[in-house]
Amino acid sequence: MLSPAPRPGRFDAPFSPDATLLERYDGAGPRYTSYPPATAFTDHFGADQLTQALARSNATARALSLYVHIPFCRRICFYCGCNRIATRQTAMAEPYLNRLSREMSLMARHLDEGRTVEQLHWGGGTPTFLDLDQMSRLMDQLGEHFTLSDHPDRDFAIEIDPREANVYTLRHLQSLGFNRLSLGVQDLDGRVQKAINRVQPRELSENLIDEAHRLGFRSLNLDLIYGLPHQSVASFADTLDQVIDMAPARLSVFNYAHLPERFLPQRRINASDLPDTATRLAIQCMTVEKLTQAGYIHIGMDHFAKPEDSLAVAQRDGALQRNFQGYTTHAHCDLVGLGVSAISQIDDVYAQNAAQLETWQDAIDHGQPATARGVRLSADDRLRRHVIHRLMCDMHLDFDALEAAFGINASYYFADVFERLATFRRDGLIEYDKHSLMVTPMGRLLIRQLAMTFDTRLPAERRRQFSRLL
């Protein structure tokens, strides 16, 4: 019998993280934008399984989410681990856009026309690599093949490189229906920017943020990265102070994953210039303290939002979700991924397109979905996905509701998990009894480690494929 546990305090209250405790839990593991993680996808899964899942999903009448991958970049950032193609020729995008239109047709033919697209995300690469006419054409093509929502609550977002956009870009994006922006900033320190090959004066970002606020974009996110070369607690604190002054609604503060054996551009980074573990953890602790003191809610992991932002509201209402775009309010939708390496989540299936451009092109040219690998979830997978995502979104698990929804006895089903959780409890990261589990503010910083205790698809030898947890 599990002993009773009191409910923890407010998660949005400022607190002082314990760097020594964090260091004990450092390691590597998934970010759980899916469960199972993409490393569990198999190449035995193909286009037929995807089209069958699309057909099954029509019976649910769920709304749709579209992800469009634009792989082109004019410059290579040395820290980058994304699937991208380096070129300065905008014309290189033309054949890609033509094939994207054909892929839309291939996918749409299996979906009922009445299913509305509530969420749209253009990612990269650099989506603003496209010129204004190409952006218009891509949006027109999406509108031809899918029913795009015009409801104010729609979530149409695009990733922006401030070096590749200006105020006219933002006005054009607004005219196309985008209402959310995500700007890649990473760091405002010139020495750090030079080391990662991303020289980006503050004014570039600040001008776009000011214009986005003036135009009335519903939400603005800034991406930052800690653990980059030459960063210190003081230098990153200065970046945070400047960013707080810009007042974005959301912040994503990612931990740099240095994996030069997997990502060739990272070989241009001198490993000796990277902050050591103690400095990296000190930066993380300082970031949490500074942002919470500035009024941001620590949503979980690397995400922060102002209290009035829809992510914070959804978390308070128990409606926050998680998908391949991270934390979201629209993960109830079936996700259709378009473009090279894009991932779809349809019904009980994950399916990923070919990661090589030539392979993706060849499939589209032959009139076939470009599915290269994927997985269909078992009943146990669906249960564990629910547990992991609720844990990461709510920072809370209701065992009574879980038992009613899945017909299990949680104490028996997760008996081995509770044994592993005992250490987290002793360290003050969680509090639980037989009815529920609550994550403490300190535990939020270690939510990936907590989620891993419920993961049965994570053999030790596979963990090195993932980014550092802290």
Secondary structure, DSSP 8 states (H G I E B T S, - for coil): ----------TTS-----HHHHHHT--B----SSSS-GGG-BTT--HHHHHHHHHHHGGGT--EEEEEEE-EESS--TT--S--EE-S-GGGHHHHHHHHHHHHHHHHTTS-TT-EEEEEEEEES-GGGS-HHHHHHHHHHHHHHSEE--STT-EEEEEE-GGG--HHHHHHHHHHT--EEEEEEE---HHHHHHTT----HHHHHHHHHHHHHHT-SEEEEEEEES-TT--HHHHHHHHHHHHHH--SEEEEEE----TTT-GGGGGS-GGGS--HHHHHHHHHHHHHHHHHTT-EEEETTEEE-TTSHHHHHHHHT--EEETTEEES-TTSEEEEESTT-EEEETTEEEEE-SSHHHHHHHHHTTS--EEEEEE--HHHHHHHHHHHHHHHHSEEEHHHHHHHHT--HHHHTHHHHHHHHHHHHTTSEEE-SSEEEE-HHHHTTHHHHHHTT-SS--GGGGGGS-B--
